Amino acid sequence: MLDNYGIDIWGDNNFLIENGLAKVNYDCKPSLMSIVQEVREQDFKGPLLLRFPHITKKQISTLYKTFSNTIQEYNYKGSFNAVFPLKVNQLPTFIQPLIKSGEKFNYGLEAGSKAELIIAMTYNNMNAPITVNGFKDKEMVHLAFIARSKGHNITLIIEGLNELETIIEVQKQTSLPCPNIGLRVRLHSGGSGIWAKSGGINSKFGLTSTEILEAYELVEKNNMIEFLTMIHFHIGSDMNSIKPLKKALREAGHIYAELKNLGASNLNNINIGGGLAVEYSAYERSRFYSLREFASDVIFTLKDIAKQKGVEEPNIFTESGRFISAASTVLVTPVLELFSSEYELEHLKLKEINPPLIHELNELFKDITKRTAHEYMHDSIDHMESLLTLFDLGYIDLQDRSNAEILTHQIIKKAISLLEIDDFQELRKLDENIQEKYLLNFSIFQSLPDYWGIKQEFPIMPLTHLDKKPTRSASLWDITCDSDGELPFNSEKPLYLHDVNLNKEDYFLGFFNVGAYQDTLGMKHNLFSHPTEVNVVFKDGDVVLEKIIESQTIIDILEDIDYDTQDIKEKLKENLDDNTFDILEKYLNENSYLKTIWSYNDE
């Protein structure tokens, strides 16, 4: 069993466990529970997204310093540059602190749509680079010309020859300065991991060798060779191995050198795209390289090719968004209910005279010890199967069946607490049958869409009780009416949580590393909206909650999907007295998440 929920694998020293509490490993080291309580005291209920801008700042600084140190070590002549892909997280509560944190490094933005380009044009630091990826029409190309006229250092990465033709057309039709031009190349080399298909010869984006040569001839013919400044490639997000990158670097490096030798004198940048992996697993490491190794391989390979081909060492660009953003956000969800609570002893109602197998189960429960735990557990399961057969044949009644279920559950639960679970593979299998169902006040589809869509793992850890041994094999249910809204217990990667009495205390779970993609991919399934979010910042040793954005109200959600909200209110008001409608209108102005405390006042 993982006593620390794998925090030494995925935590990267951002969080720690101390005195039974999950804490932020920064400044005054507050517990996550104290932050949650402070938010809830302001009457914000339901799930919370806690954002930690200092972690984003740390990741930006680590990225730049690692590459800077490696450049010095290899005496590399090119510079290091980076941009954040807005598709990873476009929300202002994340982006605005990121831009501020990246200012001293000249950290820029990458846009993949017109709306994202508008964000970059509005908020990007003026000297920082902007790269534009994805398919583009004439309007998007024109926006890039406008951005260049505003003074932005912007590069249009073309995905096809038609886009280059559009750039040439806009250049001829306007008096605006032309943005830099980059060529996205379609490499034979692919990546590794879940998103490897985004690279390689069959990838969605990029120019073939023939198209690269055609593109060069086109810019040369139109006297635009001075604007060709960048080669771009991407071999996949969240790469778990460094080996494919080395191969891709050699391929892209030679394309760069060939174009330089053809006469592309201003071509001085290689953009290696994204791909820096984040550790999501709480059970074993899935990323098999360090950032230092990543930087060294990039710089050594490009330096070697430049020397071999007799060209300048290129400036290096990266677009790794997951590495920058994932760790900065924690999803916190309250546990609403435990669905095996009906198996607690308080529900046991033995008769004066019980069937023999029920009597034996009761004796097993009373007498179980660590020495007999394994044997008694098997005996109880055998007895349970026999009693179910007797129930189907009509020989025992519903009360007997209930007693059998409670006693069997209690015997197995006690056996698990007595035995070392890791030593018994068979016991792990049994956990699947006696797991506790934890009902969580959130929507998987809204808050963890990558789990639902591609079974992406996320580290999970309770915020309290971390000084106690968790003994309950846990299956997690969300509050949607969809059977996919579940994180089932997995005996290969088991999650164990604590026995808690929810009538006496709150129990919260934290989902970590959720800052990349989850915010913007989340869907309003069942019309559950974005959780309440808050930026947690540290000032003079104090924790300050900034930019609290409450989860959308029901009426706002309905308006978002184009309902006439005035019509809704008028129809709801029909046949209701004013007092009842006032209560109904109050509900319309609250969010969809469940309330653990309810009060009704009919005065």
Long-range contacts (C-beta under 8 A, 24 or more apart in sequence): 1-421, 1-422, 1-469, 1-470, 1-494, 1-496, 2-282, 2-283, 2-496, 3-469, 4-466, 5-282, 5-459, 5-460, 5-461, 5-462, 5-466, 6-281, 6-282, 6-283, 6-459, 7-282, 7-459, 7-461, 9-279, 9-281, 9-282, 9-283, 9-284, 9-285, 10-279, 10-280, 10-281, 10-282, 10-459, 10-512, 10-513, 11-459, 11-512, 12-279, 12-327, 14-52, 14-55, 14-58, 14-327, 15-512, 17-466, 19-467, 20-464, 20-465, 20-466, 20-467, 20-468, 21-463, 21-464, 21-466, 22-461, 22-462, 22-463, 22-464, 22-466, 22-510, 24-52, 24-536, 26-52, 26-54, 26-55, 26-538, 27-54, 27-538, 27-541, 28-538, 28-541, 28-542, 28-543, 30-543, 31-463, 32-330, 32-332, 32-463, 32-508, 32-510, 33-463, 33-464, 33-508, 34-543, 35-536, 35-543, 35-545, 36-332, 36-463, 36-508, 38-543, 38-545, 39-532, 39-534, 39-545, 39-548, 42-548, 44-532, 44-548, 44-550, 45-593, 45-595, 45-596, 46-334, 46-441, 46-442, 46-531, 46-532, 46-551, 46-591, 46-593, 46-594, 47-331, 47-332, 47-333, 47-334, 47-440, 47-441, 47-442, 47-447, 47-531, 47-532, 47-551, 47-593, 48-331, 48-332, 48-531, 48-532, 48-533, 48-534, 49-329, 49-330, 49-331, 49-332, 49-447, 49-514, 49-519, 49-530, 49-531, 49-532, 49-533, 49-534, 50-329, 50-330, 50-331, 50-332, 50-533, 50-534, 50-536, 51-93, 51-94, 51-328, 51-329, 51-515, 51-533, 51-534, 51-535, 51-536, 52-328, 52-329, 52-330, 52-535, 52-536, 53-97, 53-98, 53-101, 53-328, 53-535, 53-536, 53-537, 54-537, 54-538, 55-327, 55-328, 56-94, 56-97, 56-98, 56-101, 56-324, 56-325, 56-328, 56-515, 57-97, 57-101, 59-323, 59-324, 59-325, 59-327, 59-328, 60-98, 60-101, 60-102, 60-105, 60-107, 60-324, 61-101, 61-105, 62-291, 63-276, 63-291, 63-318, 63-320, 63-323, 63-324, 64-105, 64-107, 66-291, 66-292, 66-295, 67-295, 67-299, 67-316, 70-292, 70-295, 70-296, 70-299, 71-299, 73-296, 74-296, 74-299, 74-300, 74-303, 76-299, 76-302, 76-303, 76-313, 77-312, 77-313, 78-268, 78-302, 78-312, 78-313, 78-314, 78-315, 78-316, 79-315, 79-316, 80-315, 80-316, 80-318, 81-106, 81-108, 81-129, 81-269, 81-315, 81-316, 81-317, 81-318, 82-107, 82-108, 82-317, 82-318, 82-319, 82-320, 83-107, 83-108, 83-109, 83-110, 83-128, 83-129, 83-130, 83-131, 83-317, 83-318, 83-319, 84-108, 84-109, 84-110, 84-319, 84-321, 84-324, 84-325, 85-110, 85-112, 85-133, 85-274, 85-319, 85-321, 86-110, 86-111, 86-112, 86-116, 86-119, 86-120, 87-112, 87-116, 87-321, 87-517, 87-520, 88-321, 88-322, 88-324, 88-325, 88-516, 88-517, 88-520, 89-321, 89-325, 89-515, 89-516, 89-517, 89-519, 89-520, 90-116, 90-119, 90-520, 91-519, 91-520, 91-533, 93-533, 93-535, 93-547, 93-549, 94-325, 94-328, 94-329, 94-515, 94-519, 95-119, 95-123, 96-123, 97-535, 98-324, 98-325, 99-123, 99-124, 99-125, 102-128, 103-128, 108-153, 110-319, 110-321, 113-140, 114-139, 114-140, 114-143, 117-143, 117-144, 117-147, 118-143, 120-147, 120-152, 121-146, 121-147, 121-150, 121-152, 124-152, 126-151, 126-152, 127-153, 128-153, 129-153, 129-154, 129-155, 129-317, 130-154, 130-155, 131-155, 131-157, 131-182, 131-230, 131-232, 131-271, 131-317, 131-319, 132-156, 132-157, 133-157, 133-159, 133-184, 133-205, 133-232, 133-319, 134-159, 134-205, 135-159, 135-160, 135-163, 136-163, 136-166, 137-166, 138-166, 138-169, 138-170, 141-166, 141-167, 141-170, 142-170, 142-174, 144-179, 145-170, 145-171, 145-174, 145-176, 145-177, 145-178, 145-179, 146-176, 147-179, 148-176, 148-177, 148-178, 148-179, 149-176, 149-177, 153-180, 154-179, 154-180, 155-179, 155-180, 155-181, 155-182, 155-229, 155-230, 155-269, 156-180, 156-181, 156-182, 157-182, 157-183, 157-184, 157-230, 157-232, 157-271, 158-182, 158-183, 158-184, 158-207, 158-215, 159-184, 159-205, 159-206, 159-207, 160-207, 160-211, 161-207, 161-211, 161-214, 161-215, 161-218, 164-215, 164-218, 164-219, 165-218, 167-224, 168-218, 168-219, 168-222, 168-224, 171-222, 171-224, 178-224, 178-227, 179-227, 180-227, 180-228, 180-229, 180-230, 181-219, 181-224, 181-227, 181-228, 181-229, 181-230, 182-228, 182-229, 182-230, 182-231, 182-232, 182-269, 182-271, 183-207, 183-212, 183-215, 183-228, 183-230, 183-231, 183-232, 184-232, 184-233, 184-234, 185-212, 185-231, 185-232, 185-233, 185-252, 185-255, 187-233, 187-235, 187-248, 187-251, 187-252, 188-251, 189-235, 189-244, 189-247, 189-248, 189-251, 190-235, 190-236, 190-244, 191-235, 191-236, 191-239, 191-244, 191-245, 191-248, 191-275, 192-236, 192-239, 192-240, 192-241, 192-243, 192-244, 193-236, 193-237, 193-238, 193-239, 193-240, 193-241, 193-277, 194-237, 194-238, 194-454, 194-456, 195-236, 195-237, 195-238, 196-235, 196-236, 196-239, 196-244, 197-236, 198-234, 198-235, 198-236, 198-237, 199-233, 199-234, 199-235, 199-236, 199-244, 199-248, 200-235, 203-234, 205-234, 206-233, 209-255, 212-255, 212-259, 216-259, 216-262, 216-264, 220-263, 225-263, 225-264, 225-265, 225-266, 226-265, 226-266, 227-266, 228-259, 228-264, 228-266, 228-267, 229-266, 229-267, 229-268, 229-269, 230-267, 230-269, 230-270, 230-271, 230-317, 231-255, 231-256, 231-259, 231-267, 231-269, 231-270, 231-271, 231-314, 232-270, 232-271, 232-273, 232-317, 233-271, 233-272, 233-273, 234-272, 234-273, 234-274, 234-275, 234-319, 235-273, 235-275, 236-275, 237-274, 237-275, 237-322, 238-275, 238-276, 238-277, 238-278, 238-322, 239-275, 239-276, 239-277, 240-277, 240-286, 240-287, 240-288, 241-288, 241-289, 242-288, 242-289, 242-293, 242-294, 242-297, 245-272, 245-275, 245-294, 245-297, 245-298, 246-297, 246-301, 248-272, 249-297, 249-298, 249-301, 249-302, 250-301, 250-305, 253-301, 253-302, 253-305, 253-306, 253-314, 254-305, 254-309, 256-305, 256-311, 256-314, 257-305, 257-306, 257-308, 257-309, 257-311, 258-309, 260-309, 260-311, 260-312, 261-309, 261-310, 261-311, 267-314, 268-312, 268-314, 268-315, 269-314, 269-315, 269-316, 269-317, 270-302, 270-314, 270-315, 270-316, 270-317, 271-317, 271-318, 271-319, 272-298, 272-316, 272-317, 272-318, 272-319, 273-318, 273-319, 274-318, 274-319, 274-320, 274-321, 274-322, 275-320, 276-318, 276-320, 276-322, 276-323, 277-322, 277-323, 278-322, 278-323, 278-326, 278-327, 278-513, 278-516, 279-513, 280-456, 280-457, 280-458, 280-459, 280-513, 281-457, 281-459, 281-493, 282-457, 282-459, 282-460, 282-461, 282-493, 283-493, 291-323, 321-516, 322-516, 322-517, 325-515, 325-516, 326-513, 326-514, 326-515, 326-516, 327-512, 327-513, 327-515, 328-515, 329-513, 329-514, 329-515, 329-518, 329-519, 330-510, 330-511, 330-512, 330-514, 331-442, 331-447, 331-448, 331-510, 331-511, 331-514, 331-518, 331-531, 332-463, 332-508, 332-509, 332-510, 332-511, 333-440, 333-441, 333-442, 333-447, 333-508, 333-509, 333-511, 334-440, 334-441, 334-506, 334-507, 334-508, 334-596, 335-438, 335-439, 335-440, 335-441, 335-500, 335-502, 335-506, 335-507, 335-508, 335-509, 336-439, 336-440, 336-441, 336-479, 336-502, 336-594, 336-596, 337-438, 337-439, 337-502, 338-436, 338-437, 338-438, 338-439, 338-500, 338-502, 339-436, 339-437, 339-438, 339-439, 339-477, 340-409, 340-434, 340-435, 340-436, 340-437, 342-406, 343-405, 343-406, 343-409, 343-410, 344-406, 345-406, 345-410, 347-402, 347-406, 348-403, 348-406, 348-407, 349-399, 349-402, 349-403, 350-403, 351-399, 351-400, 354-400, 354-403, 355-387, 355-390, 355-395, 355-396, 355-400, 357-383, 357-386, 357-387, 357-390, 357-404, 358-387, 358-396, 358-400, 358-403, 358-404, 358-407, 361-403, 361-404, 361-407, 361-408, 361-411, 362-407, 364-407, 364-411, 365-407, 365-410, 365-411, 365-414, 368-411, 368-414, 368-415, 368-418, 369-418, 370-418, 370-419, 373-414, 373-415, 373-418, 373-419, 374-415, 374-419, 374-424, 374-427, 376-411, 376-415, 377-411, 377-412, 377-415, 377-427, 377-430, 380-407, 380-408, 380-411, 380-412, 381-408, 381-412, 381-430, 383-408, 384-408, 409-434, 413-471, 413-472, 416-471, 416-473, 417-469, 417-471, 421-494, 421-496, 428-491, 428-494, 429-491, 431-473, 431-489, 431-491, 431-494, 432-473, 432-489, 432-491, 434-473, 435-472, 435-473, 435-474, 435-475, 435-489, 436-472, 436-473, 436-474, 436-475, 436-497, 437-475, 437-477, 438-474, 438-475, 438-476, 438-477, 438-497, 438-509, 439-477, 439-479, 440-476, 440-477, 440-478, 440-479, 440-509, 441-479, 441-593, 441-594, 441-596, 442-478, 442-479, 442-528, 442-531, 442-593, 443-478, 443-479, 443-480, 443-485, 443-525, 443-526, 443-528, 444-478, 444-480, 444-484, 444-485, 444-486, 444-487, 445-478, 445-480, 445-482, 445-484, 445-485, 445-522, 445-523, 445-525, 445-526, 445-528, 446-522, 446-523, 446-524, 446-525, 446-528, 446-529, 446-530, 446-531, 447-511, 447-514, 447-518, 447-522, 447-531, 448-511, 448-514, 448-518, 449-517, 449-518, 449-521, 449-522, 449-523, 450-517, 450-518, 450-521, 451-487, 452-484, 452-485, 453-521, 457-493, 458-511, 458-512, 458-513, 458-514, 459-511, 459-512, 459-513, 460-487, 460-495, 460-509, 460-510, 460-511, 460-512, 461-509, 461-510, 461-512, 462-497, 462-498, 462-507, 462-508, 462-509, 462-510, 463-508, 463-509, 463-510, 464-507, 464-508, 465-498, 465-500, 465-507, 468-498, 470-496, 470-497, 470-498, 471-496, 471-498, 471-499, 472-496, 472-497, 472-498, 472-499, 476-509, 479-528, 479-593, 479-594, 480-525, 480-526, 480-528, 481-526, 482-525, 482-526, 524-557, 524-560, 524-561, 526-592, 527-554, 527-557, 527-558, 527-561, 527-592, 528-592, 528-593, 529-556, 529-557, 529-591, 529-592, 531-593, 532-591, 550-591, 551-591, 551-592, 551-593, 552-591, 553-588, 553-589, 553-590, 553-591, 554-587, 554-588, 554-589, 554-590, 554-591, 554-592, 555-588, 555-589, 557-592
